[in-house]
Amino acid sequence: MNWSKQGAALLSVFSNITLTLGKVVVGIATGSVSILSEAIHSGIDLVASLIALFSVRFSDQPADQDHPYGHGKIENVSGVVEGLLIFIAAGWIVGESVHKLRHGGELESLGLGVLIMGFSAVVNTLVSSLLYRVARRTNSVALEADAAHLRTDVYTSAGVFAAIGAIFSAHEIWDVHLDFLDPIIAMGVAAFILGVAWRITRKSFVPLLDARAVAEEKQIQEILAQYRGRVSHFHQMRTRRSGSTLHVDLHMGLPGERQLAEAHALSHELKARIQQALPQAQVLIHVEPPAGPGGVRLDQECECRGQMLVAENGFEVKRLELDPAQQVPGHQHPDCSIRWLVVKGEALVIRGRTESRLGPGEEIEIPAGQVCSLSNPGPERLVLVEILVKSPRSQSP
């Protein structure tokens, strides 16, 4: 059965209502702060599932006049809110645990506590697995955050189940009271869900800053490489996420004189290829005439992004950027010398058998006709200035 996003969110709401009520009743009956902490955890899961239900319903609405890019970012906002709620729940659990350690207290009806914790772990295992499947299929940030909430409940419920079972067994079999373990277990639950809260908040918040979709950009670069010969260059590619939607825009330069209809057809073909690989992508392609400004030509087999700064009197000055592990493969310019000046990051230049590593402020000159390659071996983006000087002979008419 293929569950819809709204159907999966509704199931999460109903399961969390049931588990929250059950844990509250059993926690009060037993006096266990670890079970009550799990009740608070499930209560936060309930709020999170309600937020997820609202966000998936709202984010699926089509773009309108006031929201021309759609409503996808509501899923990211909901993910941030859910993460903050988990931080609050963890703080409450720690406070109650410290209070219980200082003032003590006896546990009662522990058999009932063992049952509710075991039941909670089983139910949330099933529901969170379903939510993860739907989230992966629909690329829903909100459902993924909701699934992460329930999966943490599985682990913490299983831990409390084992601990309460141990306390119960020690009391019934050996008449040994281990009630002091209850608040310690609760603090372990709090520490665990704090880590989950940080991961959810970070993953949901970063797209709100319109950060690049690095993994998807690599997929797009592989598709663009297949258009060598038909396209002269690509540049100014930008990506950002809005909920489950990926927005892509780039500039495409065409060689020679092309008819408008032909250029239009080629851009639609490329758009379809990208959307086939990334079904949630919205793609905008700007078509340019040959040698568009700042373009990196595909016949150079470059993986870098470039921007032309100056091109006159036999000089070309470009700003180049390479992501970590990207490279410009070995090539040569028979009629041009090249100078690379590193602005940011680290560059590895190979000339024949000679390797040179350059840092910010350092530069290297490549004579005309010498084969060379350029790569980024460092952990951060490489930014450099390329100065290309054509020989007087190549400029003569």
NUNULO-188764 format. One line per 5 residues: number of its first residue (from 1); their letters; for each residue x, y, z of C-alpha. Coordinates in steps of 0.1 Angstrom, whole numbers. Layout:
<rs>
NUM) a) X:Y:Z ~ ...
</rs>
This chain:
<rs>
1) mnwsk) 0:0:0 ~ 14:34:-10 ~ 6:58:19 ~ 2:95:11 ~ 20:121:31
6) qgaal) -12:132:48 ~ -23:96:56 ~ 11:88:72 ~ 10:120:92 ~ -26:111:105
11) lsvfs) -15:76:115 ~ 14:92:135 ~ -11:116:153 ~ -34:87:163 ~ -6:65:176
16) nitlt) 10:93:196 ~ -23:102:212 ~ -27:66:224 ~ 8:62:237 ~ 9:96:254
21) lgkvv) -23:89:274 ~ -11:54:283 ~ 23:65:296 ~ 8:94:316 ~ -16:70:334
26) vgiat) 10:44:340 ~ 37:69:350 ~ 14:85:377 ~ 3:50:389 ~ 39:38:393
31) gsvsi) 55:70:403 ~ 83:64:378 ~ 100:95:365 ~ 115:75:336 ~ 80:65:324
36) lseai) 67:101:329 ~ 97:113:309 ~ 87:89:282 ~ 52:103:284 ~ 66:138:279
41) hsgid) 86:124:250 ~ 55:110:234 ~ 36:142:241 ~ 63:161:222 ~ 60:135:194
46) lvasl) 23:142:193 ~ 29:179:189 ~ 55:172:163 ~ 31:149:144 ~ 4:176:144
51) ialfs) 29:201:131 ~ 40:176:104 ~ 3:170:94 ~ -2:207:90 ~ 30:213:71
56) vrfsd) 25:185:46 ~ -10:196:39 ~ 1:232:35 ~ 34:225:16 ~ 16:205:-11
61) qpadq) -6:235:-21 ~ 4:248:-56 ~ 22:281:-61 ~ 0:311:-61 ~ 4:349:-67
66) dhpyg) 17:356:-32 ~ 40:324:-31 ~ 53:320:-67 ~ 79:294:-55 ~ 53:274:-37
71) hgkie) 49:266:0 ~ 76:240:5 ~ 96:258:32 ~ 68:253:57 ~ 82:218:61
76) nvsgv) 116:232:70 ~ 100:256:95 ~ 81:227:111 ~ 113:207:113 ~ 130:235:132
81) vegll) 100:238:156 ~ 100:201:162 ~ 137:201:170 ~ 133:230:195 ~ 104:211:212
86) ifiaa) 126:181:218 ~ 152:204:234 ~ 125:216:258 ~ 114:181:266 ~ 150:170:274
91) gwivg) 154:200:298 ~ 122:190:316 ~ 133:154:319 ~ 166:164:334 ~ 149:187:359
96) esvhk) 125:160:371 ~ 153:135:373 ~ 175:157:395 ~ 145:164:417 ~ 139:126:421
101) lrhgg) 175:119:429 ~ 176:145:456 ~ 142:136:472 ~ 139:100:464 ~ 106:80:461
106) elesl) 93:45:458 ~ 80:29:426 ~ 48:9:425 ~ 30:-14:400 ~ 61:-19:379
111) glgvl) 47:-47:359 ~ 23:-23:343 ~ 52:0:335 ~ 70:-29:318 ~ 40:-36:296
116) imgfs) 34:0:285 ~ 70:5:276 ~ 72:-27:256 ~ 39:-19:238 ~ 53:16:230
121) avvnt) 85:3:215 ~ 66:-21:192 ~ 40:4:180 ~ 66:32:173 ~ 89:7:155
126) lvssl) 61:0:130 ~ 49:36:126 ~ 84:52:123 ~ 93:26:96 ~ 63:35:76
131) lyrva) 70:73:80 ~ 106:68:69 ~ 94:49:37 ~ 69:76:28 ~ 95:104:36
136) rrtns) 121:89:13 ~ 95:83:-15 ~ 81:119:-13 ~ 113:136:-1 ~ 94:152:28
141) valea) 115:169:55 ~ 85:171:79 ~ 78:134:77 ~ 114:125:81 ~ 116:147:113
146) daahl) 84:130:126 ~ 99:96:119 ~ 131:105:137 ~ 111:116:167 ~ 93:82:168
151) rtdvy) 125:62:162 ~ 141:79:193 ~ 110:69:212 ~ 116:33:202 ~ 151:34:216
156) tsagv) 143:52:248 ~ 112:31:254 ~ 132:-1:249 ~ 158:13:274 ~ 132:22:300
161) faaig) 115:-12:294 ~ 147:-31:301 ~ 156:-9:331 ~ 121:-10:347 ~ 121:-47:341
166) aifsa) 154:-51:359 ~ 141:-30:389 ~ 109:-50:390 ~ 128:-83:388 ~ 153:-73:415
171) heiwd) 124:-63:438 ~ 102:-93:432 ~ 129:-120:432 ~ 157:-108:456 ~ 138:-80:474
176) vhldf) 165:-56:464 ~ 154:-20:458 ~ 170:-3:428 ~ 146:26:425 ~ 175:51:424
181) ldpii) 182:38:389 ~ 149:53:376 ~ 160:90:374 ~ 194:80:361 ~ 177:61:333
186) amgva) 156:92:326 ~ 187:114:323 ~ 201:89:298 ~ 169:93:278 ~ 173:130:279
191) afilg) 209:129:267 ~ 199:106:238 ~ 171:128:225 ~ 192:160:228 ~ 215:145:201
196) vawri) 184:138:179 ~ 171:173:185 ~ 204:188:173 ~ 204:167:141 ~ 168:175:132
201) trksf) 171:213:139 ~ 203:215:118 ~ 190:196:89 ~ 158:216:88 ~ 174:250:94
206) vplld) 201:249:68 ~ 177:250:37 ~ 161:281:52 ~ 194:298:44 ~ 192:287:8
211) arava) 223:265:11 ~ 235:247:-20 ~ 223:211:-26 ~ 258:197:-30 ~ 249:160:-37
216) eekqi) 223:170:-63 ~ 247:194:-80 ~ 271:165:-86 ~ 243:146:-103 ~ 234:176:-125
221) qeila) 271:181:-134 ~ 272:145:-147 ~ 242:152:-169 ~ 257:184:-182 ~ 289:166:-192
226) qyrgr) 269:145:-216 ~ 261:176:-237 ~ 296:183:-248 ~ 296:192:-285 ~ 260:203:-285
231) vshfh) 265:230:-259 ~ 295:254:-256 ~ 294:261:-219 ~ 274:261:-187 ~ 278:285:-158
236) qmrtr) 261:302:-129 ~ 244:270:-117 ~ 225:276:-85 ~ 205:252:-63 ~ 185:255:-32
241) rsgst) 159:234:-14 ~ 124:244:-4 ~ 109:215:16 ~ 108:186:-8 ~ 113:208:-39
246) lhvdl) 147:214:-54 ~ 151:246:-73 ~ 178:247:-100 ~ 188:275:-124 ~ 217:277:-147
251) hmglp) 230:294:-179 ~ 236:275:-211 ~ 257:287:-240 ~ 252:274:-275 ~ 279:271:-302
256) gerql) 274:288:-336 ~ 242:305:-347 ~ 212:285:-336 ~ 175:291:-343 ~ 154:301:-313
261) aeaha) 132:270:-317 ~ 162:247:-317 ~ 177:264:-286 ~ 143:262:-269 ~ 140:225:-277
266) lshel) 175:218:-264 ~ 168:236:-231 ~ 136:216:-226 ~ 154:183:-233 ~ 180:192:-207
271) kariq) 153:202:-182 ~ 136:169:-187 ~ 168:149:-182 ~ 175:167:-149 ~ 139:162:-137
276) qalpq) 141:125:-146 ~ 171:121:-123 ~ 157:145:-97 ~ 119:142:-99 ~ 113:170:-73
281) aqvli) 133:195:-92 ~ 121:228:-107 ~ 145:238:-134 ~ 151:271:-150 ~ 176:274:-179
286) hvepp) 188:307:-194 ~ 201:303:-230 ~ 230:324:-241 ~ 248:330:-275 ~ 283:316:-280
291) agpgg) 311:326:-255 ~ 287:339:-229 ~ 302:360:-201 ~ 319:339:-175 ~ 313:306:-191
296) vrldq) 335:276:-186 ~ 338:258:-219 ~ 330:221:-219 ~ 357:213:-245 ~ 382:220:-217
301) ececr) 365:192:-197 ~ 364:214:-166 ~ 344:206:-135 ~ 349:241:-121 ~ 327:271:-121
306) gqmlv) 341:303:-137 ~ 333:339:-142 ~ 349:361:-168 ~ 361:393:-153 ~ 381:409:-182
311) aengf) 386:398:-219 ~ 404:422:-241 ~ 438:430:-258 ~ 449:393:-256 ~ 442:390:-219
316) evkrl) 415:370:-201 ~ 410:373:-164 ~ 386:348:-147 ~ 375:339:-112 ~ 374:301:-108
321) eldpa) 359:280:-80 ~ 364:243:-74 ~ 346:223:-47 ~ 367:198:-26 ~ 379:169:-48
326) qqvpg) 370:187:-80 ~ 396:192:-108 ~ 404:206:-142 ~ 420:175:-159 ~ 453:177:-177
331) hqhpd) 452:201:-207 ~ 474:226:-225 ~ 471:260:-243 ~ 495:260:-272 ~ 493:298:-277
336) csirw) 486:310:-242 ~ 505:312:-209 ~ 484:309:-177 ~ 490:323:-142 ~ 469:310:-113
341) lvvkg) 467:330:-81 ~ 450:314:-51 ~ 425:336:-32 ~ 410:310:-8 ~ 416:273:-1
346) ealvi) 443:250:-13 ~ 453:242:-49 ~ 473:212:-63 ~ 489:219:-97 ~ 506:191:-116
351) rgrte) 530:201:-145 ~ 546:170:-160 ~ 561:152:-130 ~ 561:182:-108 ~ 535:188:-81
356) srlgp) 530:222:-65 ~ 507:229:-36 ~ 495:266:-33 ~ 478:284:-4 ~ 461:318:-3
361) geeie) 483:345:-18 ~ 505:321:-37 ~ 507:318:-75 ~ 521:298:-103 ~ 527:304:-140
366) ipagq) 522:278:-167 ~ 541:284:-200 ~ 523:281:-233 ~ 521:245:-245 ~ 528:229:-212
371) vcsls) 503:202:-201 ~ 490:209:-166 ~ 461:200:-143 ~ 445:218:-114 ~ 426:202:-84
376) npgpe) 413:210:-50 ~ 427:186:-24 ~ 415:206:6 ~ 383:205:27 ~ 370:239:17
381) rlvlv) 361:255:-17 ~ 391:266:-38 ~ 388:302:-52 ~ 415:315:-75 ~ 421:340:-102
386) eilvk) 432:328:-137 ~ 451:352:-160 ~ 455:339:-195 ~ 479:358:-218 ~ 478:351:-255
391) sprsq) 510:351:-275 ~ 513:380:-301 ~ 514:354:-329 ~ 479:340:-319 ~ 465:375:-319
396) sp) 477:384:-354 ~ 451:385:-382
</rs>
